[in-house]
Every structure is written in C-alpha cells, then in structure tokens.
Amino acid sequence: MSSTDLEQEHPLDLESKRVSVKKPEQRFDTQGEMPGAQRVHTAMVNFVKDFGATSAAYMESCVHCGQCAEACHFYVQTGDPKYTPIWKLEPFKQAYKREAGPFSFLYKALGLKRKVTVEELQEWQELLYDSCTMCGRCTMICPMGIDIATLVGQARHAMFQAGLVPHELWAVAERAEREGSPLGATASVFEDRIEWMGDEHEVEMRVDEDEADVLITMSSIEIQKYPESMAAVAKVMNHLGLKWTFRTDGYEATNFGMLSGNTAWQKDMTKKIVEAAKKVGAHTVILPECGHAYGALRWQGANMMGEPLPFKVRHISEFLAEQVNNGRLKVKQVDSSVTFHDPCQVSRRGGATQAPRDVMKALGMELRETQDTGDYNWCCGGGGGVITIHRADRLRYKAFEIKMEQIEKAGGEMLLTSCSNCRQNFDDSQEHFHWDKTMHSLLELVADNLVEN
C-alpha cells in the first residue's frame, strides 16, 4: 500500500495536521519456497547462532518494567501493547528459553515454552520491520541495559534466512547486491550526476584519483534525490585544499544488507568501500549525511571485515566540526534561528551528538532545541528501512506527528538535519500532512556559506 492510497478524512489545524487513515490489509511477505516448518527452524537456528554471552544476558535480564514502551514512538503514538519494544523479540526469546537457555531442559520437559509457529513469525514480521527503526531510544531507557535495538537486528538476520522479509526492503537490498546501489545509482549514474553537479555549480569534482588522503562516499538517496550534496562536499574539500576523491568502485555508503538482515550482503557493501580506500591510500573515509551508513561502517565495519579498518571513519558532521574547531574551516554568519533534528544512528547510536551543534554555533545560528533533544531525540519514524515498506506508511506517519509537535513548539525558523534518510522522510511527511516546514541539509548550508580565503 502506498502513501497515495491513504485516505484523509479531514484537513486540520495543528492538532491537526493529523490525519485518520484506513488500516491496510494485513500482508506477510515471503521469499523462497521452503515450507513453514522449515522457515521456523531456520529462523530459530540462525537467531540462536548469533547469540553470545552478552545477548544471553540480555534475554535473562528483562524485568518487564515497561519503560521501553514509553520510549518507543510507535507504541506512544498508537497505545497498542504489541509495539512495546521488548515484545518484538518474544518469539526469539521463546526459542532462546526453550533451546539455548540454562534451563532449556526444564522449559521443554514441562512445556513452559512452546515451539514458535510460522504464523507467529509472519505476525512478527510487522513488529521487527514495519514498526521498528532500531533507533535505540528503548535501549537507552532500559534500566537493565538491554540493547533491544541490537537484538532486533539479530532477529532480522534470522528472519532473512527464513525468507520472511518485507518485499520492498528485500527488493532494494537485493538490487544493491546485484547492481551496487539500492535505488539504481550505479557507477555510471553516479558519474553522470557528478559531471552534472560539477558543471551546474562550477566546482571541481575529483573522481577515481589514483591517490587520495580522503575518500568521500555518498548515499543513493543523495545521488538520486539530493545531488546538490555532491557539489557541497566537493566545495568544502576543495576549500580546505585536501587531497580527496570519489571512487566509482567504492562510493555507495547505503547498506540495505544491514537493514534487511543479510550479513553477507552487508559485508559486500562494506568491502567495496574498504577496498577503494585501501587502493588510494586514504587515511580517512568520510560518510555522507546518512545515519545507518555511519553505523554500518564506523561501528560494524571492522566486525564485518574481521580486522581493524586501516583508516579513520568520520560522519560528515563530525568532519565539519573538526575543521571548524581547529580553525581551518571559516564560515559566514547565518542570521536565522534553527531547530536541529538529531538522526538516531548518528547521534544516539553513533555518538556524534555535539558535532552539528559546533557547526551551527560557528554559523552563528540561534539553536532552538526541541523538548527531547540530542541523545533523547525522538526518531522521525522512517529509519531502519521502514520508509521503504509501503504497508508501514500508516504507522510511519503516525510516528511523525511527534516530530511535528516538537518542531512547532521549538519554533526555529530553519530546520536542519545531517541525515538524508531523515530528510526524505520529512519531505514525504511534509507533503502528506500539507505541513509548512521544510528540512534542510547541514552540509549544504555550510557549503553555501564558506568564507573565501
């Protein structure tokens, strides 16, 4: 079901820009021809296979306090207990207790934990994919320190192996593996876009240099929807006088292998960037305004490759902050108040919360924070692959209402973020709700306000 299928019952005032929508028909997507019993066995085996002592401790630690529920935008906006974060792991918790836990023999003997059924896994497909962005707000709130977001990621690994991934998410992940980009931004498309942006903005675009200190990567959303970001990063790099390059053999930072749950595809996407960086001798790889790309390479890249990465990994907002703070990057003053949307995977899950604030301070902007901000910021609702799943539109728009209320109360004249996926969700939701707020790019704002040497 697409967003155009959603039916508004009435336009609103700001309480307002809320809509009522028809609930979509329930749909479960499958890949492959394996029978139901085999899907269940495959899912459970692969989930337990991912387990280590830490994950086992998580499974044993939940005290059912309910605090994670109040941290989840999907639960808060619907009030439906099935969207409680820890409940999203229930089939896998059952499997752990029955098959791998310290008292598994007792659970099986007394029938305390029954076998998981394929019908349950079909129902849980919505909970693990449609209604979880793996934003980590539940993880941060949990008093027992359970990393629920990571456990959901592990559960997705099992669901992928069982062929139980939402079709749209599976399709873009498969396309990325086959073509090198989930949205069709192949190497030739990328080159064409670079040439176009270079000509339009009259900026030198360096491509496929044999040697470079800095490798610049982009996301497919930027290449296809926000190509000005390519010109923006080139302006900044040239302004700083750095030896940098794009590489057509390692440009795509988007990693739908990670979002879909296929670790082999995740590794393949990571490997392309790593090998391109090694080829040119880069000491730094800069990731684009993309949240999950940051997590995929910076925090999971070494594990995927089985060895330390031979270069520094920086999100573009971190890089800009470093250059501003060391005095190398001078920017003009921007006479505007601003409200910043913290991308979950860059800020809360990635640790780069202060970086964009340093950049906005250098720009002289008056920062008007939302009530819950920084590491506590509410997710926009479109991350984790959710924005690709059309049947999840109803939930995604419902979750986005939190953002509209936050931003209206904060009152910034300009909206900024450092994640193109968030920006896409803002743009789509702006159109859906007929909202008068437009999200902008931190990188593009910096590039437009460089002080010439």
N, C-alpha and C positions, 0 to 999 in steps of 0.2 A: 504493500500500500504506500503510495507516495504522498508527499505533503499536499499535493494538489487535490487529493481525494478527501482531505479533511474538510468537514463542513462546519463553518461558523454559524452559530445560532443568532448572534447579535454582535455589533461593534460595541466598544466600551469606552468608558472614561479611564483613568489609570486603574482603579482596581482593575479594572479594566482593560488593560489591553489583554485581559484573559479571554480565552475562548473555550467554548464547550465543543467537544468533538465526538463523533461516533466511535465507539470502540471497535478496532479492527477485528476481523475474524481470526481466531487462533490458528497459527500455522507453524508447523515444525519442518525444518529443512534437513535433508539427509544427503550424504554423498556416498556413493558406492552401493553395492548390492548385498552387503552382509546381513544375515538375519538378526532379529532383535536380540536374541540371547548372546550372540557373538559381539554385538555392539556394547552390551552391558559389560561383558567380560573384558573386552579391550579397554573400555573406559576405566574400569576399576583397576586393572593391572597397571595401566600407564599412570594413573594417579598415585598409586602406592609406590611405583618405581621412582617417582620424583621425590619421595619422602626422605628426609634426613632427620637427625635428632631434633633440629630446630622446628621443623614442620610438625613432627610428632608432639613436641611440647606445646605448640600452638593448639593442636586438636584436643589436648588434655586440659588446657588452661581456661577455656571459656566458662564463666560463672553465670552466664545468662542474665547479665545486668541490664541489657537493653540500651546501653549508652551508644552503641554503634548505630542503632536505628535513628536516633536524633541527629546523627552526623551525616546521614545519607539523604541527598536531595530527592531521590526517587521515593523513599519512604515518607519523608517530611511532606512532600507535595501530594501524595496520594493517601497516606494514612493506612495503606494496605500492609499488614504484617509480613506478607510474603517477600516484600522488598527489604526487610531487615538484612543488613549485610551478612551476618553470620549464618542466617538461614540459607543463603545462596550456596553454602557449602555442605548442606545437610546430607545429600546422597553420598558424598565423598567421605564425610565424617562417619556415616554408617559403614561404608566399606572399610575405612581405617579401623574402626572399633571391632568389626567382625573378622577382618583378615590380618591386620598387622599390629594392632594394639597389644599391650601387655596382658590383657585379659580376654583376648580374642577367643580362646578356647571356651571360656565361660559364656561369652555372648552367644556363640554358636550352639553350645550344648543346651542352654536354657532358652534359646530363641529370643534373646533380648534385642538383637538387631537382625531384622530380616534382610534378605537379599534385595538389592536395588533392582528395579524393573526398568525396561526400556521406556515405558510410559512416564516414569519419573524423570528419566534423563531428557525426554522430549520436553516435559514441562520445565525442567531446569535450564533448558537452552535459553529461554527468555530471561531467566534470572542471572545467568552468567554472562550473557552477551548484550541483550537489549537494555537491561536495567542496571548495568554496572560499567562505569567508566574507568574503574581501577584508579580512581583519583586519590585514594589513600586517606581521605578525611576520617573514615572509620578506623583505620589503622592508628592514626594519631590520637584519636579519642579513647581507644580501648584501654581500660585501666590495667589489663593483664599484659599489654604489649603485644597482642596478637596481630601479626601483619596480614590482615584479611585480604588486602589488595593483592599481595603476592600469592596467597593461597588460591584466589580466584584465577590468577594467571596459570597456576599449576593445574587447576581444574580444566582450564581451556586447553591445555596440552592434551589432556585425556579425552576431552570432547572432540578435538580434531582427529585424534587417532581412531575414534569410534565413528567418524563421519557424521558428526552432529553439530555442524557449524552453520549459522545463518547464511543463506545462499549469497547475498550481496557481499558479505565480508569474505567468504571463501573465494568468491569470484575475483575480487580485487587482489587478494593475496596470491592466488594462482597466476593472475596476469603479471604481477610483479616478478614472480619467479620465472615466468616464461619470457616476458618482454623486457624486464628490468625496471618497470615502473607500474604502479597500480592504476594510474589514470592515463596511461598511454603516452607519457612523457618520455619517449625513447631517446636514445642518444642523438638521433638526427633531429627530432623535435626540439630537444634541448639546445642543440647548436643553432637551429633556426631562431629560436627565441633569444638566444644570446646576441646573435647578429642584429636582430630587430631592436632589442633594447639598447644595444651599443649605439646604433645609428640614431634612434629616436632621442636618446639622452646625451649623445655626443660624449660618450665615456669609453675609455679603452677597456675592452673585455679580454682577459687573458685566458686562453683555452689550450689545454693539452701542452703546457710548457714541460720541458724535459726535467727541469729542476725548479723547486719552489720551497720556500720555508713554510708556507701556509697553504693548505688545501681547503678550498671553500666547497661546501656541499649545499644542496638545495632540496626542498621538498617538492613533490609532484604538485601539491596544491599551489605553491608559489609559482612554479613553472607554468602551470596551465591557467590559474585564476588571478594570481598577483605577480605577474612577471616583472613589475617595477622593482621588486625586491632584489632581482639580479643586478639591475643597474645601481641600486642603492648600495649594495655590498661592494660592488666594484668601485664606486665613488669613494667609499670610506678607505678601502685598501690602497687605492692609488694616492689618495690624500696623505696617508701615513707613509707612503714610499716603501711599502713592503713588497717582498718577492713572493707573489702568490699566483694561484691558478685555479681554474675549474678543470676538471678532468672528465671526459666523456666516458671513461671506463670506471668512474667512481664518484658519481655526482648525486645519486638518489639517496637521500637520508631517510626517507619514509620507510618504515619497516612493518608491513602488514603481516609478515610472518609471525612477529611477536604478538600482534593484536589478535590474530586468528588462533594462535596456539600451536603453530607448526615450527618447532625449534630448528629443523633442518633448513627451512626457508628463511627463518630469521638469521641463521648463521650465514647463508649465502649472500644476503643483502649486506651484512656487516663485513664479510670478507672482501667484497668489491671495494669498499671504502678503504679498508686496511691495506689492501694490495696497491691501490692507487697512491696512497700516502707514502708507502714504502718506495714505490717506483720513482717518485720525485724527490725523495729525501725530506719530506715535510716534518718539521718538529711540532707543528700544531695543526689540528683539524678543527675547523670551525663549523658548527652545526647551525642550521637555519632556524628561523622562527617556527619551530615545530617541537611540541612537547615530547611526544613519545619517541621521536628520533633521538632526542637527548638521552632519554633513559636507555634506549636500545644500544647506543654506542658507548656513552660515558659510563654507565653503571652495569651494563650486561655484556659489553663488547669483549672484555678480556675473558670472561667465563665462556662466551661463545667460541672464542678462538683457542682457548686452552692455554693462553700465555699472556703476559703483560703486553699492553699496547705500547709500541715504540714511539709514541708521540703524545702530546697533551691534547685533551679534548675540551673544547670550550663552546658553550652555547653563545650565540651572537650577542646576547645581552651581557653575558659575563665579559666577553672580549671588549665590547664598547665601554663597559665600566672600568676595566683595567686601563684602557687607553685614556679615558677621561681622568682617572685618578692619578695616573703617572704624568699627566700634563702634556701628553703627545697629541691628544685629540681636543681641539678647540671648537666650540660650537657657539652659535649665536643665541641670544636670549629670546625665548618664545613667550609672548605676552598672552598667556592663557592659563586657566585652571584646568586640572586634568584628574580624571579618575582612571586608575590602572587596574586591569583585570589580570590577576596572577594565574598563569597557566599551572595546573596541578602538577604536571610532570616536570616542569622546570623549577617551580618554587617548592611546594610541599614535598614532593618526592625527589626533587633534584638538588635542592639546597641553594639555588641561585635566587633567593628572595630579595636580597638587598641590591643586587646589581642594577636592575632597571630603575630603582629609586635613586641611585647615584647618578645615573644618566639624566633622569628628569630634573634632578637638582642642578646639574651642570647647565641644563637648558633654561634654568630659571623659572620653572613652572611651579605653580601652586598646586601641591598634591592634595586632593580631597579623597581620603581613603574611605572605602566602604566600611560598614559596621564590623563585618567579619572580613579581615583582610590578610594579606601575606600568607603565611602557612595555614591560616584558618579559612582562607577564602573558599567560597562555595564554587564548585565546578560548574562550568557552563552547561554541562549535560550532553555534550557531543563527542567527548573523548572516548578512548578505548575502542574505537571502531563503531560506536553507537550511531554516529551520523550517517554511516553507510547503510544502516539497516532500516528500510522504509517502514516496516511494521512497527518500529520503535518511535516513529515520529510523534505519536500522541504523548508518550512518556517524556520524550526529549523536550518538547515544547512546554509541558507542564513543569519540568525541572527548571527551564529557562526563566520562568516567572520570578524565581528568586533573584536572578541577576537583574532583571528589570527593576524590581523593587529596591535592591541595593543601590543601583546606579542612580535612580531617580532621587533617592534620599541623599546620596553623596553630593550630587549637584555639580560635578565637574563639567566644564564647557566642552572638553575634548575627552574621548575615550581612547585609551591606548592598551595594547597588549603586545606580547612577544611570542605569540603562537599563531601560525596561520590556520591551524585547525580550529582553534577558538574563534578566530576572525571569521572563518567560513560559517561557523555555527551562529555567530552574532548576525552576520549578513542574512542568512537564511531565516533566522527568527525575527529579525527586523522586518523583513518582507511579510512573514506570516502574521505577525501581530500589528502590522502597519505602525511600527514604532518609529519615533523621530530621532533615534540615536544611531550613529554610525561608528563602528570600530575602526581604529587606525593602527598602523604599524610603528612600533618604536624605532626600528631600523630605518624605515623610510623617513621618519621625522628627523632623525639625526642627519641622514644624507642630504636632506633639503636645507639644513642649517649649519653646514660646515663653514668655519672661518678660514678664508683663503690665507695661505702663508705669504 
